[in-house]
Every structure is written in C-alpha cells, then in structure tokens.
C-alpha cells in the first residue's frame, strides 16, 4: 500500500475548517484547540491523495502539507552486499 504523510502546521492553522469540508474522511476539527487534525490511517491511493491535495489547496493559510512517505533507503552495509539470484 502506498502511504503518504499529511501534516497540519498547528502554528499556522486558524481553524477555518475548509479542509474538513473538502475532505471530511481525512480531517477533523479539534474543538478544544480550534485547529484541524489529520484522521488516521491515511493510505496513499489516488482518490485519497487527490482529496488531500484539494484540501491543502483550499486552506487559506496554507497550513497543510501533503508528501509521499519516504522510501526506506538501504543501509551502507546492505548496499555493499553482492546481489544474490
């Protein structure tokens, strides 16, 4: 399963909730702090990614970031090992 990383910058978020309206399955509003929170888990399927990007674009203060999850890099030891068939 492809994964992605969705974050909300809590210092920037002002609780407009445009992300919640755009993608309620991905975001909710924390009533105590009046900021958006990302609902888990988030798979990286095409529909989910499109919704996340649309929600990020709808944020008036640009508090949402959507990134592909980092791919695990092989360690130097693993990279130095000869390939086996």
Buried (B, 14 or more C-beta within 10 A) or exposed (E): EEEBBBEBBEEEBEBBBBBBEBBEEBBBBEEEEEBBBBBEEBEBEEEBBEBBBBBBEBBEEEBBEBEEEEEEEEEEEEEEEEEEE
